[in-house]
């Protein structure tokens, strides 16, 4: 049987006289070569696809393209009753994955006006000009607002820390940072870069790709608190420019992340200078204290009188007054700020602030206006003169509060 098979395979076929087993070997070899060629082409095409996708990913870290997590920006169609003048654009930033109105952030890109008597040293870009159609009540959210922009001839003379960043990321008043941008700037939010912590977030020191230092406030999303504080700060100071206000440079809206990027002020705050944390740098002279207090007063006058709507800070205290290298005051932290529309003498809101600085009439009634900030500034003034903490439980009961001690001394 085997001999017959060998004899059959050894027979010559065709014109060339090729044996059958040789023909079978040639066919098998050609099949193997063909399979190898197909595999080579497949692997080469996959490598090219990977290279193009990696280039797309690099470009996405620079361009704030609309994706699953990055918010969409579009022009909102608003009726003439809700948005009267057409000097600016009302943008809605919202999450495409959610239909809830709570995921929307209104950003108005326009210009605003300064009232007569504004400080000559101040300057601004634009701010929401807002008249409230519904007074605020009880809570810090759920208010309906209409925006009315107006023009301003003032401008910023100081160089912007955003110089050198891609212009296509600029959205009117600030820069739209991606989460990756801020992770790179803060070394992935390392603890070594923490500047301070509060009830609503953590502030990190960061360095942008253009080399400029910034302060990144990462808001904690406690029951939507991050969204609320984000809207408040954007509304209050997103368009405001003044030499005695910390400048809000931009923001990050990505997924559940809400972050605000400010100019970096590197000389501590008034509380640290008054109560010892900056003692290694020396003591705050009377001349320097006067300069800081005067700058703070100018900032409050600007917020209360030079812009519409008025901005009530609601948390004026020494730790929120930053100091630069030239001992200029920079009022910061507008997370509790409220807007007081034209013709409104006060608004009703939940009492918030820092014990020892809160005006008693506001604490007792919940009626808020700019006078509450003036009271808080008065406490800061006393704190700067006496060097005492506004609240000191190590003293007798009548002297625990600095303001009570001062009133008692005045009565004597």
C-alpha positions in Angstrom: 0.0 0.0 0.0 2.8 2.4 1.0 4.8 1.4 -2.1 1.7 2.3 -4.3 1.5 5.7 -2.6 5.1 6.5 -3.1 4.9 5.4 -6.7 1.8 7.6 -7.3 3.5 10.7 -5.7 6.7 10.1 -7.7 4.9 10.2 -11.1 5.7 13.1 -13.4 2.8 15.4 -14.4 2.5 18.3 -16.7 4.8 19.5 -19.5 7.6 20.4 -17.0 7.7 16.9 -15.6 7.1 18.0 -12.0 6.4 15.2 -9.5 3.1 15.3 -7.6 4.8 15.7 -4.1 6.9 18.6 -5.5 3.7 20.3 -6.7 2.0 19.8 -3.2 5.1 21.4 -1.5 5.0 24.4 -3.8 1.3 25.0 -3.1 1.8 24.7 0.7 4.8 27.2 0.5 2.7 29.7 -1.5 -0.1 29.5 1.1 2.4 30.2 3.9 3.9 33.2 2.1 0.4 34.5 1.4 -0.6 34.2 5.0 2.6 36.0 6.2 1.9 38.9 3.7 -1.6 39.3 5.0 -0.4 39.4 8.6 2.3 42.0 7.8 -0.2 44.3 6.1 -2.6 44.0 9.0 0.0 44.8 11.6 1.3 47.8 9.6 -2.2 49.3 9.2 -2.9 48.9 13.0 0.4 50.7 13.8 -0.6 53.6 11.6 -4.0 53.8 13.2 -2.4 53.9 16.7 0.0 56.6 15.6 -2.9 58.8 14.3 -5.0 58.3 17.4 -2.1 59.2 19.7 -1.6 62.4 17.8 -5.3 63.2 18.2 -5.1 62.6 21.9 -2.2 65.1 22.1 -4.2 67.7 20.3 -7.1 67.1 22.6 -5.0 68.1 25.6 -4.6 71.5 24.1 -7.9 72.1 22.4 -11.0 72.2 24.6 -13.0 70.1 22.2 -16.5 68.9 23.1 -16.4 65.4 24.4 -18.3 63.2 26.8 -16.9 65.1 29.8 -16.1 68.6 28.5 -19.0 71.0 28.5 -20.6 72.4 25.4 -20.7 76.1 24.8 -23.4 77.5 22.5 -25.2 80.7 22.0 -28.4 80.7 24.0 -31.5 82.0 22.3 -33.0 84.4 24.8 -36.2 86.5 24.4 -36.0 90.3 24.4 -37.7 90.4 27.8 -34.9 88.4 29.4 -31.9 89.9 27.7 -32.5 93.4 26.5 -29.4 95.0 24.9 -27.4 93.0 22.4 -24.0 94.4 23.4 -22.9 90.9 24.5 -23.5 87.2 24.2 -25.2 85.0 26.7 -23.5 81.6 26.7 -24.8 78.4 28.3 -22.2 75.9 29.4 -23.8 72.5 30.2 -23.2 68.8 30.4 -24.4 67.1 27.2 -25.0 63.9 29.2 -27.6 65.6 31.5 -30.8 67.4 30.7 -31.0 69.0 34.2 -31.0 72.8 34.4 -28.7 72.5 37.4 -25.9 71.3 35.2 -26.0 74.6 33.2 -23.8 77.6 33.9 -24.7 81.0 32.3 -21.7 83.0 31.2 -22.4 86.4 29.7 -19.5 87.8 27.6 -20.0 91.5 27.4 -18.9 94.9 28.9 -20.1 96.7 31.9 -20.1 100.3 33.1 -18.4 102.1 35.9 -20.3 104.6 38.0 -19.1 108.2 38.4 -16.4 108.5 41.1 -14.7 105.2 40.5 -11.2 104.8 41.7 -8.8 106.0 39.0 -6.4 103.2 39.8 -8.9 100.5 39.1 -9.8 98.8 35.9 -12.2 96.2 34.6 -13.2 94.2 31.6 -16.8 93.3 31.9 -19.3 92.0 34.5 -22.8 90.7 34.5 -25.1 93.7 34.7 -28.1 92.2 36.4 -31.5 93.3 37.6 -33.1 90.7 39.8 -36.7 90.0 38.7 -37.2 87.8 41.8 -35.8 88.7 45.2 -33.7 86.1 46.9 -35.2 84.2 49.8 -33.9 81.8 52.4 -31.5 79.8 50.2 -28.5 80.6 48.1 -29.8 79.2 44.9 -32.9 79.2 42.6 -32.9 82.9 41.7 -33.9 84.1 38.3 -31.9 86.8 36.7 -31.8 89.0 33.6 -28.6 90.4 32.4 -28.1 93.9 30.9 -24.6 94.6 29.6 -23.2 98.1 29.3 -19.9 99.4 28.0 -16.7 100.5 29.8 -13.7 102.5 28.6 -11.4 101.1 31.3 -8.8 98.5 30.5 -6.0 96.5 32.1 -2.5 97.8 31.8 -0.7 94.9 33.6 0.5 92.0 31.6 -1.8 89.0 31.7 -0.6 85.6 33.1 -2.4 84.0 30.2 0.1 85.4 27.6 1.5 82.5 25.6 -1.5 80.2 26.0 -3.5 79.1 22.9 -5.9 81.9 22.0 -8.6 79.4 20.9 -9.1 78.5 24.5 -10.0 82.0 25.5 -13.7 82.5 26.2 -14.3 86.2 26.6 -13.1 87.0 30.1 -10.9 84.0 30.8 -9.2 80.8 29.8 -10.9 77.4 29.6 -8.5 75.0 31.2 -8.8 71.2 30.7 -8.4 68.8 33.7 -5.1 67.6 32.2 -3.8 71.2 32.0 -4.4 71.7 35.7 -3.1 68.3 36.7 0.2 69.1 34.9 0.3 72.6 36.5 -0.1 71.3 40.0 1.9 68.0 39.6 -1.4 66.0 39.8 -2.6 68.1 42.8 0.2 66.9 45.1 0.1 67.8 48.8 3.3 69.7 48.5 1.5 72.3 46.4 -1.4 72.9 48.8 -1.7 76.6 49.8 -4.8 76.3 51.9 -8.0 74.3 52.6 -11.5 75.4 53.4 -15.0 74.0 53.8 -15.6 74.2 50.1 -12.3 73.3 48.5 -8.5 73.1 48.4 -6.2 75.8 46.9 -3.1 74.5 45.1 -0.1 76.4 43.7 0.5 75.6 40.1 2.7 76.7 37.1 1.2 77.1 33.7 2.9 75.8 30.5 4.0 79.4 29.9 5.8 79.5 33.2 3.4 81.8 35.1 2.4 80.8 38.6 -1.3 80.5 39.5 -3.5 79.4 42.4 -5.9 76.6 41.5 -9.1 76.3 43.7 -10.4 72.8 43.4 -14.0 72.9 44.7 -15.4 70.0 46.7 -18.6 68.7 45.2 -20.5 68.2 48.5 -24.2 67.9 47.6 -23.7 70.2 44.6 -21.8 72.8 46.6 -19.0 72.9 44.0 -21.5 73.9 41.3 -23.1 76.5 43.5 -19.8 78.2 44.5 -18.5 78.0 40.9 -21.5 79.9 39.7 -21.2 82.5 42.5 -17.6 83.3 41.8 -18.0 83.4 38.1 -21.0 85.8 38.5 -19.3 87.9 41.1 -15.8 88.5 39.8 -15.5 86.7 36.4 -15.5 90.0 34.6 -14.3 92.3 37.3 -10.9 93.9 37.1 -9.4 96.0 40.0 -5.8 96.2 41.3 -7.1 95.3 44.8 -9.1 92.2 43.8 -7.6 88.8 43.1 -8.0 88.3 39.4 -10.0 85.2 38.3 -8.0 84.0 35.2 -10.1 81.0 34.1 -11.9 77.8 35.0 -12.2 74.1 34.4 -15.5 72.3 33.8 -15.0 68.7 33.2 -17.2 65.8 34.4 -17.9 66.5 38.1 -14.8 68.7 38.4 -15.2 72.4 39.1 -12.0 74.4 39.4 -11.2 78.1 39.4 -7.8 79.5 38.4 -6.6 82.8 40.0 -3.5 84.9 39.8 -0.9 83.8 42.4 -0.2 86.2 45.3 2.9 85.0 47.1 3.3 87.2 50.2 0.8 85.6 52.5 -2.4 87.2 53.9 -3.1 89.9 56.5 -4.0 87.3 59.2 -0.6 85.6 58.8 1.2 89.0 59.1 -0.8 90.1 62.1 -0.7 86.9 64.1 2.7 85.4 63.6 2.7 83.0 60.6 4.8 85.5 58.6 7.0 86.6 61.5 10.1 85.1 59.9 9.7 87.8 57.2 9.5 90.6 59.8 6.7 92.6 61.3 4.0 94.6 59.4 4.9 98.2 59.8 2.2 100.9 60.4 2.8 102.2 56.9 2.3 98.8 55.4 -0.8 98.2 57.5 -2.3 101.5 56.3 -1.5 100.6 52.7 -3.2 97.2 53.0 -6.3 98.7 54.7 -6.6 101.5 52.2 -6.4 99.0 49.3 -9.1 96.8 50.9 -11.3 99.9 51.3 -10.8 100.8 47.7 -11.7 97.2 46.6 -14.9 97.3 48.7 -15.9 100.8 47.4 -15.4 99.5 43.9 -17.6 96.4 44.5 -20.3 98.4 46.3 -20.4 101.6 44.2 -18.6 101.4 40.9 -20.3 98.4 39.2 -23.9 97.2 38.7 -25.1 95.0 40.2 -23.3 95.6 43.5 -21.3 92.7 44.8 -21.6 92.0 48.5 -18.6 89.9 49.5 -20.2 88.5 52.7 -16.9 87.1 54.1 -14.5 90.0 54.6 -11.8 88.9 57.1 -8.1 89.2 57.5 -7.3 85.7 56.0 -9.2 86.7 52.8 -7.0 89.8 52.2 -3.9 88.6 50.4 -0.8 90.7 50.2 1.6 91.0 47.3 5.4 91.8 47.4 4.6 95.6 47.4 2.1 95.2 50.2 -0.9 95.8 48.0 -4.1 94.3 49.3 -5.9 91.7 47.1 -9.4 90.8 48.3 -10.1 87.1 47.6 -12.5 84.2 48.1 -15.9 85.2 46.6 -17.5 81.9 47.3 -20.2 83.5 49.5 -20.7 86.6 47.5 -24.2 87.9 46.6 -25.3 90.3 43.9 -27.4 93.3 44.9 -29.4 94.6 41.9 -30.2 98.2 41.2 -33.0 99.6 43.4 -32.6 96.8 45.9 -31.8 98.1 49.5 -31.2 94.5 50.7 -31.7 90.9 50.0 -32.9 88.1 52.3 -30.5 85.2 52.5 -29.2 82.5 54.8 -26.7 83.9 57.3 -23.2 82.8 56.4 -19.7 84.2 57.1 -17.1 83.9 59.8 -17.9 84.4 63.5 -16.5 87.6 64.9 -16.7 89.4 61.5 -20.5 89.0 60.8 -22.6 92.2 61.3 -25.1 91.6 64.1 -28.1 93.1 62.1 -27.4 90.6 59.3 -27.0 87.7 61.8 -30.2 88.6 63.5 -32.5 89.3 60.5 -30.8 87.7 57.5 -31.1 91.0 55.6 -28.0 91.5 53.6 -26.5 94.6 51.9 -23.2 96.3 51.4 -23.2 97.6 55.0 -22.5 94.1 56.2 -19.1 94.2 54.4 -18.4 97.6 55.9 -19.0 96.2 59.4 -16.6 93.3 58.7 -14.0 95.7 57.4 -14.3 97.7 60.6 -13.4 94.5 62.5 -10.4 94.0 60.2 -9.4 97.6 61.0 -9.6 97.0 64.8 -7.7 93.7 64.3 -4.9 95.5 62.4 -4.6 98.2 65.0 -4.7 96.0 68.1 -3.1 92.8 66.8 -5.9 90.9 68.6 -7.9 88.0 67.2 -11.6 88.9 66.6 -12.5 86.0 68.8 -10.3 85.1 71.8 -11.8 82.5 74.2 -8.8 82.9 76.5 -10.0 86.3 77.7 -12.9 87.1 80.1 -16.4 86.6 78.8 -16.9 90.3 78.1 -13.7 90.5 76.1 -14.0 87.3 74.0 -15.2 89.3 71.0 -12.9 92.1 69.9 -15.8 94.4 69.0 -17.4 94.0 72.4 -14.1 94.7 74.1 -13.7 97.9 72.0 -17.3 99.0 72.9 -16.7 98.4 76.6 -13.5 100.5 76.5 -15.3 103.3 74.7 -18.1 103.4 77.3 -15.6 103.6 80.1 
